[in-house]
Structures are given as structure tokens and as C-alpha cells.
């Protein structure tokens, strides 16, 4: 994001903004399924037409203000290809966009394209257009399964399967930044690819008197490490089932507790800054850039700032995985765009969604600091740059089907649960089994289970 904040997805910006109040950001500020208090009457399907013709078409787009930069670039690229189309964007502040969206979607003049955070609720309230007919026409069914799962909602309100409703403008990607000079000092000749190698590097850094991992846990950044271990211990299907609210989904298992125990052990060994619970994400990024730590776990929204401050002394790699296991990494849509049920020109809106995965659209996403939607050649980046490393890593992740969504996004209240839990975990004020039980309990309460 423009500074490293302005390029963050909305949840990350809210995360940093609320950190000062000792609150986790509303990662997605989701409303529970069906909670949008404005229900729209179901609309009849319209004939699909992928030819926009030459007659003037006017569309409107609705998003959070923090994503104005990428949206405007995407609109400019799309309308240069379709000069008869005009798209007028409307933005709400990031912290209220998710709250306002149900009313905007149900208004007398809804937008034609809208960012959707509480996807099951919008579907339950008949506020969105099923996109399967356009998916057939444009070949969206060929998109990676892990991305399509983020776009689908079933009749039972569970994400992952069912009709398609959205398309991402790009993706976030979370992994490990590392300081190359400090890596050389401890004999780390290449970034770790396995959990064992990662733990060896952490121990070596501690022995050398370095901070092994910078983490701004006032902003709950230790959650990233907990999820990395959960990903490794539980696997992709279990994590996605939980985030997508599948019946019976749980993280409170012996393997889940063991994953949390790994991070608790790192904290006990002093691998995090002693003031991690009082350090927010912005400060953590700055301290890592200043050379205080070997690793920094964060996402592509920090890349531009770290590149500027560290030059060639910073590298990026995907999270470590157990030896022989596929790599998994947290990767969410930047804007998950849908076509509201009341859109005046759904065919033109669908053409815009299709553009998001085109080569030109993918380049726009990368130029804005994100990873691209869909598949294809890796968009151009400056050779040898941090951005180039991240795009190559994302391409490898997509090719291996390793995208998983953030556990903070499982319900609208989950971010507020994870924050105190990971803070107490690193402070030794809760145990791994108590933490996982508390997280699972809050999850089930949010879902009224």
C-alpha cells in the first residue's frame, strides 16, 4: 500500500489503526451470514453477452477508500480497452465500508461492481448476482481451485463450494522477510524452506545476540506465525474448512494445540522482541528495516517500504513447511468484487471482473504492490527487486495450490479473539490448549453453533 500502509488491504490498515487501542483490526469486519439487515428481492437471470458493443455504458464501482489507487488504475486500464465504458468509483472509509455495504447494495441505485467482505451474508440476503453463466462464458472455471473457493458460497451459507459470486482484483501474500546481512552473520546461506531449518536459524540468531523474529504483536502479528504452524500441522483443507465455516470445523485438536505450543516455545526462548506486545505493525516493520531482527513475518503490503529502506539487503520467501509437505501461505483477495443484484448492466460489470484476471489486469495488481488474480506469466517487475521475489513466490504458491485464507477472517469477531489470545500466549499467561479452546469457543459463538 502507498506507504506500506496505503498499500495494505483494508483489514491490515484497520489492524494498524486499532492497534493503539489494544484491539485487533477488524480483519474483514464481516457480518455473520444473513446479518445484513437489508434483504433484496431475488432477480431473474439475464442473457449473458460478452460483447460490450460500441454504445455508451456507464458503470459504478464501490470499494474502501484505501484501495482507490489500485481501483483507479484498474478502471483506467479497462476503459482504455473499452472506450465506450465509463466507470465512476465511490469509496467509503475502510473502517465503515463493510458496515455500509449491505445498505449500499440494497439501495435504490446500487453500484454495478462492489467489494464484498461478508460474502455469505450478502448471498443470503439476495444482494448479489450468481456468476456461473459468465464463468462458463469467460472460462473462469479454469481458475485455480483455491481461488475459486474464495468466490463461492453454497446454499447452506458455507464458502468454498456452490455458485460463484465474486472475483478478486489481486491477492495479498504473507511470508518471511529476512535481513541478508544478518543471515550471512549466522551462516544462513539460503532462506529456510522447512520448519526444521527455520528453527535452526532462529536458534542461531538468538545465540548470535540477534532478535530472531520481529513481530508487532500489539497488532497481533504473532497470529501469522501461529497460522503458519497451524497450516503445517492441520493442512490446507482443515484450515479452509474452518475459515469457510464448514459444519464441524475445528482448530482445537491435539495437532492444533501442538502447533500453538511451537510458537509458545519460541516466545519462551526469547525469539521475539521483549516488547512485542507493545509494538505495533508499523513500528515492527521499521525496526526490522533498521536491522534489529533476522526475520519479519508480514505480507506483500510491506514490500515497497522495506525495499526502499533496505535496498538489496532484504529477501522474501514463502513460509517454511514440514519436510516433504507442500508449502502453504496466507493469501486473501484484495477486493473481492461482486455484481450486485440491482446492477443495471451485469454483462458490462462481468466484463470488468473478467479483466481482473487478464494480463493487463494482473500487471495493474502487481504494479500496485499486490499479487495478481488468476494464472499466467508472472507480471513484469524490476529485475532482482523484492517485488520480483514476491511475484515469483506467489506464482510458485498458486502453481502448487497452496493459498489459504487468514484465520482472522473466519468470522466478524475472530480478529478480536486472536489478538488477546496471542498476546497472552507470548506473555506466558495462557497455555496453547487454553488458547485453542478459547478461539474455538469464540468461533462457535460467532456462528451461533
C-alpha positions as CSV (number, residue, x, y, z in Angstrom):
1,X,0.0,0.0,0.0
2,X,1.4,3.6,-0.9
3,X,3.4,3.9,2.2
4,X,3.4,0.4,3.5
5,X,0.1,1.3,5.0
6,X,-1.6,2.7,2.0
7,X,-0.9,-0.5,0.0
8,X,-2.2,-2.8,2.7
9,X,-5.6,-4.4,2.3
10,X,-8.3,-2.9,4.3
11,X,-8.1,-5.3,7.2
12,X,-4.4,-4.6,7.6
13,X,-5.0,-0.8,7.7
14,X,-7.7,-1.2,10.2
15,X,-5.5,-3.6,12.1
16,X,-2.7,-0.9,12.5
17,X,-5.2,1.8,13.2
18,X,-6.9,0.0,16.0
19,X,-3.7,-1.4,17.5
20,X,-3.2,1.7,19.6
21,X,-6.4,0.9,21.3
22,X,-5.2,-2.6,22.0
23,X,-7.7,-4.0,19.6
24,X,-7.2,-6.3,16.7
25,X,-8.2,-4.9,13.4
26,X,-11.5,-6.0,12.2
27,X,-9.7,-8.1,9.7
28,X,-12.6,-8.2,7.4
29,X,-15.3,-6.7,9.5
30,X,-17.6,-9.4,8.4
31,X,-21.2,-9.6,9.3
32,X,-22.4,-13.1,10.1
33,X,-24.3,-14.8,7.4
34,X,-27.7,-13.3,6.9
35,X,-27.0,-10.4,9.3
36,X,-27.2,-7.7,6.7
37,X,-30.4,-6.0,7.7
38,X,-31.4,-5.2,4.1
39,X,-32.7,-8.1,2.0
40,X,-33.1,-7.6,-1.7
41,X,-35.7,-9.4,-3.7
42,X,-34.2,-12.1,-5.9
43,X,-33.8,-11.0,-9.5
44,X,-34.3,-13.0,-12.7
45,X,-31.3,-14.2,-14.7
46,X,-30.4,-12.2,-17.8
47,X,-28.9,-13.4,-21.1
48,X,-25.1,-13.5,-21.0
49,X,-23.4,-11.3,-23.6
50,X,-19.6,-10.8,-23.6
51,X,-19.7,-8.3,-26.4
52,X,-19.8,-4.8,-25.0
53,X,-20.5,-3.2,-28.4
54,X,-19.9,0.5,-29.0
55,X,-22.9,2.2,-27.3
56,X,-22.0,4.2,-24.2
57,X,-22.1,2.2,-21.0
58,X,-22.0,3.8,-17.5
59,X,-21.0,1.6,-14.5
60,X,-20.4,2.4,-10.9
61,X,-17.9,0.7,-8.6
62,X,-18.0,0.7,-4.8
63,X,-14.9,0.0,-2.5
64,X,-13.0,1.0,0.5
65,X,-11.0,4.3,0.2
66,X,-7.7,2.6,0.9
67,X,-7.9,0.7,-2.4
68,X,-8.5,3.7,-4.5
69,X,-5.1,3.6,-6.1
70,X,-5.4,0.0,-7.5
71,X,-9.1,0.6,-8.4
72,X,-8.4,3.7,-10.4
73,X,-5.5,2.0,-12.2
74,X,-7.7,-1.0,-13.0
75,X,-10.5,1.2,-14.2
76,X,-8.2,3.2,-16.4
77,X,-6.7,0.0,-18.0
78,X,-10.2,-1.5,-18.5
79,X,-11.7,1.6,-20.1
80,X,-8.8,2.1,-22.4
81,X,-9.6,-1.3,-23.8
82,X,-13.4,-0.5,-23.8
83,X,-13.6,3.2,-24.5
84,X,-17.4,3.2,-24.7
85,X,-17.5,2.3,-21.0
86,X,-17.3,4.8,-18.2
87,X,-16.8,3.6,-14.6
88,X,-17.4,6.0,-11.7
89,X,-16.0,4.9,-8.4
90,X,-17.5,5.5,-5.0
91,X,-15.5,5.0,-1.8
92,X,-16.3,4.7,1.9
93,X,-13.7,4.9,4.6
94,X,-12.2,1.4,5.1
95,X,-13.4,1.1,8.6
96,X,-17.0,1.5,7.6
97,X,-17.2,0.1,4.1
98,X,-18.1,-3.4,5.3
99,X,-20.7,-2.0,7.6
100,X,-22.2,0.2,4.9
101,X,-22.1,-2.3,2.1
102,X,-25.4,-4.1,2.9
103,X,-27.3,-0.8,2.7
104,X,-25.5,0.3,-0.4
105,X,-26.3,-3.0,-2.1
106,X,-30.0,-2.7,-1.2
107,X,-30.3,0.9,-2.1
108,X,-32.5,2.2,-5.0
109,X,-29.4,2.8,-7.0
110,X,-26.9,0.1,-6.1
111,X,-23.4,0.0,-7.8
112,X,-22.7,-2.3,-10.6
113,X,-19.5,-3.6,-9.1
114,X,-18.9,-3.8,-5.3
115,X,-16.3,-5.1,-2.9
116,X,-17.9,-7.8,-0.7
117,X,-16.4,-8.8,2.6
118,X,-19.3,-10.5,4.3
119,X,-20.0,-12.8,1.3
120,X,-22.3,-15.3,2.9
121,X,-24.5,-12.6,4.4
122,X,-24.8,-10.8,1.0
123,X,-25.7,-14.0,-0.7
124,X,-28.2,-15.0,2.0
125,X,-29.9,-11.6,1.6
126,X,-30.1,-12.0,-2.2
127,X,-27.9,-8.9,-2.8
128,X,-25.5,-10.5,-5.3
129,X,-25.7,-11.9,-8.8
130,X,-24.7,-15.6,-9.4
131,X,-21.8,-15.5,-11.9
132,X,-21.8,-19.1,-13.1
133,X,-23.2,-18.2,-16.5
134,X,-20.4,-15.7,-17.0
135,X,-17.9,-18.1,-15.6
136,X,-18.9,-20.5,-18.4
137,X,-18.7,-17.8,-21.0
138,X,-15.3,-16.5,-19.9
139,X,-13.7,-19.7,-18.7
140,X,-13.4,-18.7,-15.0
141,X,-13.9,-22.3,-14.1
142,X,-10.3,-22.8,-15.2
143,X,-9.0,-20.6,-12.4
144,X,-7.1,-22.2,-9.5
145,X,-9.4,-24.2,-7.2
146,X,-8.0,-22.4,-4.2
147,X,-9.0,-19.0,-5.7
148,X,-12.4,-20.2,-6.8
149,X,-13.2,-21.5,-3.3
150,X,-12.9,-17.9,-2.1
151,X,-15.6,-16.8,-4.6
152,X,-18.2,-19.5,-3.9
153,X,-21.0,-19.8,-1.4
154,X,-23.3,-22.8,-1.0
155,X,-27.0,-22.8,-0.2
156,X,-26.0,-23.6,3.4
157,X,-24.0,-20.4,3.7
158,X,-20.7,-22.2,3.7
159,X,-18.0,-20.8,1.5
160,X,-15.8,-22.9,-0.8
161,X,-18.5,-24.6,-2.8
162,X,-21.6,-23.6,-4.6
163,X,-22.2,-20.8,-7.2
164,X,-19.6,-18.2,-7.9
165,X,-20.3,-14.7,-6.7
166,X,-17.0,-12.8,-6.8
167,X,-13.6,-12.2,-8.5
168,X,-10.5,-10.8,-6.8
169,X,-8.7,-7.7,-8.0
170,X,-5.5,-9.2,-6.7
171,X,-4.2,-11.1,-3.7
172,X,-2.2,-10.4,-0.5
173,X,0.7,-12.8,0.3
174,X,2.2,-13.4,3.7
175,X,5.7,-14.9,4.1
176,X,9.1,-14.3,5.7
177,X,11.2,-11.3,5.0
178,X,14.8,-11.8,6.0
179,X,17.8,-9.5,6.5
180,X,20.6,-10.7,4.2
181,X,23.5,-9.2,6.2
182,X,22.3,-10.8,9.4
183,X,21.7,-14.1,7.6
184,X,25.3,-14.1,6.5
185,X,26.4,-13.4,10.0
186,X,24.8,-16.6,11.3
187,X,25.8,-18.7,8.3
188,X,22.3,-18.8,6.7
189,X,23.2,-19.1,3.1
190,X,19.7,-19.5,1.8
191,X,16.3,-18.9,3.3
192,X,14.7,-21.8,5.2
193,X,12.3,-24.0,3.4
194,X,11.5,-26.4,6.2
195,X,10.3,-25.8,9.7
196,X,13.5,-27.5,11.0
197,X,15.7,-25.1,9.0
198,X,13.6,-22.2,10.3
199,X,14.1,-23.2,13.9
200,X,17.8,-23.7,13.3
201,X,18.1,-20.2,12.0
202,X,16.1,-18.8,15.0
203,X,18.3,-20.6,17.4
204,X,21.5,-19.4,15.6
205,X,20.2,-15.8,15.6
206,X,19.5,-16.0,19.3
207,X,22.9,-17.4,20.0
208,X,24.5,-14.5,18.0
209,X,22.7,-12.0,20.1
210,X,20.1,-11.0,17.4
211,X,16.4,-10.8,17.7
212,X,15.3,-13.9,15.6
213,X,11.8,-12.7,14.6
214,X,10.5,-9.1,14.7
215,X,6.7,-9.2,15.5
216,X,4.4,-6.3,16.2
217,X,2.1,-8.2,18.5
218,X,0.2,-5.1,19.5
219,X,-1.2,-5.7,16.1
220,X,-1.4,-9.5,16.6
221,X,1.4,-10.3,14.2
222,X,2.3,-13.4,16.1
223,X,-1.0,-14.7,14.7
224,X,0.8,-15.0,11.4
225,X,3.3,-17.4,13.0
226,X,0.6,-19.4,14.8
227,X,-1.2,-19.8,11.5
228,X,2.0,-20.9,9.7
229,X,2.3,-23.7,12.3
230,X,-1.4,-24.5,12.0
231,X,-1.1,-24.7,8.3
232,X,1.7,-27.1,8.6
233,X,0.1,-29.2,11.4
234,X,-3.5,-29.3,10.2
235,X,-3.2,-28.9,6.4
236,X,-5.0,-26.8,3.9
237,X,-8.4,-28.5,3.9
238,X,-8.8,-28.2,7.7
239,X,-7.8,-24.5,7.7
240,X,-10.0,-23.6,4.8
241,X,-13.0,-25.5,6.2
242,X,-12.6,-23.5,9.4
243,X,-12.3,-20.2,7.6
244,X,-15.3,-21.1,5.3
245,X,-17.4,-22.1,8.4
246,X,-17.9,-25.7,7.3
247,X,-20.1,-27.7,9.7
248,X,-18.0,-29.3,12.4
249,X,-14.8,-27.4,11.5
250,X,-12.4,-27.0,14.4
251,X,-8.8,-26.0,15.2
252,X,-9.0,-27.2,18.7
253,X,-7.4,-30.6,18.1
254,X,-4.2,-32.1,19.5
255,X,-2.4,-31.1,16.4
256,X,-3.7,-27.6,16.6
257,X,-2.6,-27.3,20.2
258,X,0.9,-28.7,19.3
259,X,1.1,-26.0,16.6
260,X,0.4,-23.3,19.1
261,X,2.9,-24.9,21.5
262,X,5.7,-24.4,19.0
263,X,5.1,-20.6,18.9
264,X,4.8,-20.6,22.7
265,X,8.1,-22.3,22.9
266,X,9.7,-19.7,20.6
267,X,8.4,-17.0,22.9
268,X,9.8,-18.7,26.0
269,X,13.2,-18.9,24.3
270,X,13.2,-15.2,23.6
271,X,12.8,-15.3,19.9
272,X,10.5,-12.3,19.8
273,X,11.4,-8.8,21.0
274,X,10.8,-8.4,24.7
275,X,8.3,-5.6,23.9
276,X,6.5,-7.4,21.2
277,X,3.1,-7.0,22.8
278,X,3.7,-3.2,22.9
279,X,5.0,-3.0,19.4
280,X,2.5,-2.3,16.5
281,X,2.9,-3.5,13.0
282,X,4.2,-0.1,11.6
283,X,6.9,0.1,14.3
284,X,7.8,-3.6,13.8
285,X,8.4,-3.0,10.1
286,X,10.5,0.0,10.8
287,X,12.6,-1.8,13.4
288,X,13.2,-4.8,11.0
289,X,14.2,-2.4,8.2
290,X,16.7,-0.8,10.7
291,X,18.4,-4.1,11.1
292,X,17.1,-5.2,14.5
293,X,16.0,-8.7,13.6
294,X,16.8,-11.6,11.2
295,X,13.2,-12.3,10.1
296,X,9.9,-10.4,9.9
297,X,6.7,-12.2,9.1
298,X,4.4,-10.0,7.1
299,X,2.8,-9.6,3.7
300,X,3.4,-8.0,0.3
301,X,1.8,-4.8,1.6
302,X,5.2,-4.1,3.3
303,X,7.4,-4.8,0.3
304,X,7.7,-1.3,-1.1
305,X,8.6,0.3,2.2
306,X,11.2,-2.5,3.0
307,X,12.7,-2.3,-0.4
308,X,13.1,1.5,-0.1
309,X,14.7,1.3,3.3
310,X,16.8,-1.8,2.9
311,X,17.7,-1.9,-0.7
312,X,19.2,-5.2,-1.7
313,X,19.6,-6.3,1.9
314,X,16.1,-7.8,2.2
315,X,14.8,-11.0,0.8
316,X,11.4,-12.8,0.9
317,X,10.5,-16.4,1.0
318,X,7.3,-18.4,1.4
319,X,6.6,-19.8,4.9
320,X,8.6,-23.0,5.9
321,X,6.8,-26.3,5.7
322,X,7.4,-29.7,7.2
323,X,10.0,-31.6,5.2
324,X,8.3,-33.2,2.2
325,X,5.0,-31.3,2.7
326,X,3.5,-28.7,0.3
327,X,4.1,-25.1,1.1
328,X,1.0,-23.2,2.3
329,X,0.7,-19.4,2.7
330,X,-2.0,-17.0,3.7
331,X,-3.3,-15.2,0.7
332,X,-6.6,-13.3,0.6
333,X,-8.3,-11.2,-2.1
334,X,-7.5,-7.5,-2.1
335,X,-11.0,-6.5,-3.3
336,X,-13.4,-9.4,-3.7
337,X,-15.6,-7.8,-6.3
338,X,-19.2,-8.9,-7.0
339,X,-22.1,-7.7,-9.2
340,X,-25.0,-6.5,-7.0
341,X,-28.4,-7.9,-7.8
342,X,-29.6,-4.5,-8.7
343,X,-26.8,-3.7,-11.2
344,X,-28.1,-2.0,-14.4
345,X,-25.6,-3.7,-16.7
346,X,-24.4,-7.0,-15.4
347,X,-22.8,-8.0,-18.7
348,X,-20.5,-5.0,-18.6
349,X,-19.8,-5.5,-15.0
350,X,-18.9,-9.1,-15.7
351,X,-16.5,-7.9,-18.4
352,X,-14.7,-5.8,-15.8
353,X,-14.4,-8.8,-13.5
354,X,-13.0,-10.8,-16.3
355,X,-10.5,-8.1,-17.0
356,X,-9.1,-8.5,-13.4
357,X,-7.5,-11.8,-14.4
358,X,-6.2,-10.6,-17.8
359,X,-2.6,-10.0,-18.4
360,X,-3.2,-6.2,-18.3
361,X,-5.3,-6.5,-15.1
362,X,-2.6,-8.8,-13.5
363,X,0.0,-6.2,-14.3
364,X,-2.0,-3.4,-12.7
365,X,-2.3,-5.5,-9.5
366,X,1.4,-6.1,-9.4
367,X,2.2,-2.5,-10.1
368,X,0.0,-1.6,-7.1
369,X,2.1,-3.9,-4.8
370,X,-0.2,-7.0,-4.8
371,X,-0.1,-10.4,-6.3
372,X,-2.2,-11.0,-9.4
373,X,-5.6,-12.7,-9.8
374,X,-5.8,-15.8,-11.9
375,X,-3.0,-17.6,-13.7
376,X,-0.5,-16.7,-16.4
377,X,3.0,-15.4,-16.9
378,X,4.5,-13.6,-13.9
379,X,3.8,-9.9,-14.5
380,X,6.8,-7.6,-15.1
381,X,8.7,-6.3,-12.1
382,X,12.1,-4.7,-11.7
383,X,14.7,-7.5,-12.1
384,X,16.2,-8.6,-8.8
385,X,13.8,-6.4,-6.8
386,X,11.9,-7.5,-3.7
387,X,8.7,-7.2,-5.7
388,X,10.1,-9.7,-8.2
389,X,11.0,-12.2,-5.5
390,X,7.4,-11.9,-4.1
391,X,5.8,-12.4,-7.5
392,X,7.9,-15.5,-8.2
393,X,7.0,-16.8,-4.8
394,X,3.3,-16.2,-5.4
395,X,3.4,-17.8,-8.8
396,X,5.0,-20.9,-7.2
397,X,2.4,-20.9,-4.5
398,X,-0.5,-20.8,-7.0
399,X,1.1,-23.5,-9.1
400,X,1.2,-25.8,-6.1
401,X,-2.3,-24.9,-5.0
402,X,-1.1,-23.6,-1.6
403,X,-3.2,-20.5,-1.0
404,X,-5.1,-20.4,2.3
405,X,-7.1,-17.6,3.9
406,X,-6.4,-15.9,7.2
407,X,-7.9,-17.5,10.3
408,X,-8.8,-14.0,11.4
409,X,-11.3,-13.8,8.6
410,X,-13.3,-16.8,9.8
411,X,-16.0,-14.7,11.4
412,X,-16.5,-11.0,12.1
413,X,-15.4,-11.4,15.6
414,X,-12.3,-13.6,15.1
415,X,-9.8,-10.9,14.9
416,X,-10.9,-9.6,18.3
417,X,-10.4,-13.0,19.7
418,X,-7.0,-13.8,18.2
419,X,-5.4,-10.5,19.4
420,X,-5.6,-11.1,23.2
421,X,-5.0,-14.8,22.8
422,X,-1.7,-14.5,21.0
423,X,-0.6,-11.7,23.4
424,X,-1.3,-13.9,26.4
425,X,0.4,-16.8,24.6
426,X,3.7,-14.9,24.2
427,X,3.5,-13.5,27.7
428,X,3.0,-17.0,29.2
429,X,-0.4,-16.0,30.6
430,X,-2.3,-18.8,28.7
431,X,-1.4,-22.2,27.6
432,X,-1.6,-23.5,24.0
433,X,-4.5,-25.7,24.8
434,X,-6.3,-22.9,26.6
435,X,-5.8,-20.6,23.7
436,X,-7.1,-23.0,21.1
437,X,-10.1,-23.8,23.2
438,X,-10.9,-20.1,23.6
439,X,-10.5,-19.5,19.9
440,X,-12.8,-22.4,19.0
441,X,-15.3,-21.3,21.6
442,X,-15.5,-17.8,20.3
443,X,-15.7,-19.1,16.7
444,X,-18.7,-21.3,17.6
445,X,-20.4,-18.5,19.5
446,X,-20.0,-16.1,16.5
447,X,-21.6,-18.7,14.2
448,X,-24.4,-19.5,16.8
449,X,-23.3,-23.1,17.0
